[in-house]
């Protein structure tokens, strides 16, 4: 009898723990693997994306576009690893007084902490790109949280700053479960409305390729996605900034975007 009572005493709190630690998937949130994409419109018109994606963007206060009635644009970079051009990018941004957001991985932070420190010191946003760059839809809730926590902790160790509030999912892969869990951890997902094939380091085409791609796709409210591993991007960046400013565009920080801004229905497709 005493043994049975002892077992009950031990099992009751364990059962309570198991019942309360319900995963996001078990709460009915879909973990269907989605890959961010958009359809280009050109002529300074904003692109469109899948209506299902926009539902998630709105529901979880994520970012895809700024105000499409204003010629404000938001420059963001993905930093999976360093290829020798991030200092050049930062030099241009400093000369032109343009803010940017850099989404970094554990690999980048481990090998180039001085660049992380420089980004923060020069007023740029450092965002979370996960520590190991996995497909977040294929990892557990615990692993996903750990991926984000490790980046944030390392960022604080390097810079002394504690705030990290933006995430860009590796490869643009997401699900409702991953967005919801990241939001619970204090993160806003940042997708993009302008991008092109720029990350293949053995297929660089010269600065004009990057310049032309950006010039053709630019639109009011653009969130630009560029990769710092690209020599084309580094060489084109100053020319791009100057040309877009002449066209009346203003570069702004992601912090200037309102998290709950409404998005016009024309920006989605069935």
C-alpha positions in Angstrom: 0.0 0.0 0.0 2.8 2.4 0.9 4.5 1.7 -2.4 1.3 2.3 -4.3 0.7 5.6 -2.5 4.3 6.6 -3.2 3.9 5.8 -6.9 0.7 7.9 -7.1 2.5 10.7 -5.4 5.3 10.6 -7.9 3.1 10.0 -11.0 0.5 12.8 -10.5 2.9 15.7 -11.0 4.5 13.9 -13.9 1.2 13.5 -15.6 0.4 17.1 -15.0 3.8 18.1 -16.6 3.2 15.9 -19.7 -0.3 17.3 -20.1 0.9 20.9 -19.9 3.9 20.6 -22.2 1.8 20.2 -25.3 3.6 20.9 -28.6 2.4 23.5 -31.0 1.6 20.7 -33.5 -0.6 19.1 -30.9 -2.5 22.3 -30.5 -3.8 22.0 -34.0 -1.4 24.3 -35.8 -0.4 23.0 -39.2 3.2 22.0 -39.8 2.7 21.8 -43.6 6.0 22.8 -45.2 5.7 26.0 -47.1 8.3 27.9 -49.1 8.1 31.6 -49.4 7.7 33.0 -52.9 6.2 35.9 -54.8 5.2 36.7 -58.3 7.0 39.8 -59.9 4.9 42.5 -61.5 7.5 45.0 -62.6 7.0 48.7 -63.4 7.3 49.5 -59.7 4.2 47.5 -58.9 4.3 45.3 -55.7 4.5 41.6 -56.2 1.8 39.1 -55.1 2.0 35.9 -53.2 -0.3 33.0 -52.3 -3.4 34.0 -50.3 -2.6 31.3 -47.8 0.7 32.8 -47.1 -0.8 36.3 -46.6 -3.3 34.9 -44.1 -0.3 33.7 -42.0 1.5 37.0 -42.5 -1.5 38.9 -41.2 -2.4 36.4 -38.4 1.1 36.5 -36.9 2.1 40.1 -37.6 4.9 39.1 -40.0 6.4 41.3 -42.6 6.4 41.0 -46.4 5.8 44.6 -47.6 5.8 48.1 -46.3 3.4 50.8 -47.3 3.0 50.4 -51.0 1.8 54.0 -51.3 5.1 55.3 -50.1 8.5 55.0 -51.7 10.1 53.6 -48.6 12.3 50.5 -48.9 13.9 48.1 -46.4 17.3 46.6 -47.1 18.0 43.2 -45.6 20.9 40.7 -45.9 21.2 37.0 -45.2 24.5 36.1 -43.7 24.9 32.3 -43.6 28.6 32.4 -43.9 31.3 35.0 -44.7 32.8 35.3 -48.2 34.9 38.4 -47.7 32.3 41.1 -48.7 30.4 42.0 -45.5 33.0 44.7 -44.5 32.6 46.2 -48.0 28.8 46.2 -47.6 29.1 47.9 -44.2 31.5 50.5 -45.6 29.0 51.5 -48.3 26.1 51.6 -45.8 28.2 53.8 -43.5 29.1 56.2 -46.3 25.6 56.5 -47.6 24.0 56.5 -44.1 21.6 53.7 -45.0 20.2 51.3 -42.3 20.0 47.6 -42.9 19.1 44.3 -41.2 21.5 41.3 -41.2 20.1 37.9 -40.6 22.9 35.8 -39.2 23.6 32.1 -38.4 25.7 30.5 -35.7 28.4 29.7 -38.2 28.7 33.4 -39.2 28.8 34.5 -35.5 31.3 31.9 -34.6 33.8 32.8 -37.4 33.3 36.6 -37.6 32.1 38.0 -34.3 33.9 41.3 -35.1 31.4 41.8 -38.0 28.5 41.2 -35.7 29.9 43.8 -33.3 30.4 46.3 -36.1 26.8 45.8 -37.4 25.4 46.6 -33.9 27.8 49.5 -33.3 26.8 51.1 -36.6 23.1 51.0 -35.8 22.0 48.1 -38.0 19.5 45.4 -37.0 20.9 41.9 -36.4 18.3 39.3 -36.9 18.0 35.6 -36.3 18.6 33.1 -39.1 18.9 30.1 -36.8 22.1 28.6 -35.4 22.5 25.6 -37.7 20.3 26.7 -40.6 17.9 23.7 -40.6 14.5 23.3 -42.1 12.6 24.5 -39.1 9.5 22.6 -40.1 11.5 19.3 -39.6 12.7 20.0 -36.1 10.9 19.7 -32.7 9.6 22.7 -30.8 12.4 22.3 -28.3 15.0 22.2 -31.1 13.5 25.2 -32.8 13.6 27.3 -29.6 17.2 26.2 -29.0 18.2 27.3 -32.5 16.9 30.8 -31.8 18.1 31.0 -28.2 21.7 30.1 -29.2 21.9 32.9 -31.8 20.5 35.4 -29.4 22.8 34.4 -26.5 25.8 34.6 -28.7 24.7 38.0 -30.0 24.4 39.3 -26.4 27.9 37.9 -25.6 29.4 39.7 -28.6 27.6 43.0 -28.4 26.2 43.3 -24.9 22.8 44.0 -26.4 19.9 41.7 -25.4 17.2 42.6 -27.9 16.7 40.4 -31.0 13.2 40.5 -32.4 13.3 39.6 -36.1 13.7 36.2 -37.7 14.1 35.0 -41.3 13.6 31.3 -41.6 16.4 29.4 -43.4 15.7 29.0 -47.1 12.3 30.8 -46.6 10.8 27.5 -45.3 8.0 27.9 -42.8 4.7 26.6 -41.4 2.0 28.0 -39.2 3.6 26.0 -36.4 7.1 27.5 -36.8 5.7 31.1 -37.2 3.5 30.7 -34.1 6.4 29.3 -32.0 8.8 32.0 -33.1 6.2 34.6 -32.3 5.8 33.1 -28.8 9.5 33.5 -28.4 9.2 37.2 -29.3 10.1 37.1 -33.0 8.6 38.7 -36.0 9.0 36.8 -39.3 10.6 38.9 -42.0 9.9 37.7 -45.6 10.7 39.7 -48.7 9.2 41.2 -51.8 12.4 41.6 -53.9 15.0 38.9 -54.5 17.0 37.1 -57.2 19.5 34.4 -57.6 22.6 36.0 -56.0 24.0 33.4 -53.6 25.8 31.1 -55.9 29.3 32.3 -55.5 30.7 30.4 -58.5 28.1 32.0 -60.8 28.6 35.7 -60.2 27.9 37.8 -63.3 29.3 41.3 -62.4 27.9 44.3 -60.6 25.5 45.2 -63.4 23.5 42.0 -63.0 22.7 42.8 -59.4 22.0 46.5 -60.2 19.7 45.6 -63.1 17.8 43.0 -61.0 17.1 45.4 -58.2 16.2 48.3 -60.6 13.7 46.1 -62.5 12.0 44.8 -59.4 12.0 47.8 -57.1 8.6 49.0 -55.9 7.3 51.2 -53.0 7.4 49.3 -49.7 10.0 46.8 -50.9 11.7 44.5 -48.5 14.9 43.6 -50.4 16.7 40.3 -49.7 20.3 40.2 -50.7 23.1 37.8 -49.7 26.5 39.2 -48.5 28.4 36.2 -50.1 27.7 37.9 -53.5 30.5 39.9 -55.0 28.0 41.3 -57.5 25.9 42.7 -54.6 28.9 44.3 -52.8 30.1 45.9 -56.0 26.7 47.2 -57.0 25.4 48.4 -53.6 26.6 52.0 -53.7 25.4 52.5 -57.3 22.0 50.9 -56.3 21.6 53.2 -53.3 22.4 56.3 -55.3 20.2 55.4 -58.3 17.2 54.5 -56.1 17.5 57.7 -54.1 17.5 59.7 -57.3 14.2 57.9 -58.2 12.7 59.2 -55.0 13.2 56.1 -52.7 14.1 56.4 -49.1 15.9 53.6 -47.2 14.4 52.9 -43.8 14.8 50.4 -41.0 12.6 47.4 -40.3 11.9 49.1 -37.0 10.0 51.8 -38.9 7.5 49.3 -40.2 4.4 48.9 -38.1 3.9 45.3 -37.1 0.2 45.3 -37.7 0.0 47.3 -40.9 -2.8 46.3 -43.2 -2.0 44.8 -46.6 -4.1 45.5 -49.7 -6.0 42.4 -51.1 -4.4 43.0 -54.5 -1.1 41.7 -53.0 -2.4 38.2 -52.8 -3.6 35.6 -55.4 -6.0 32.7 -55.0 
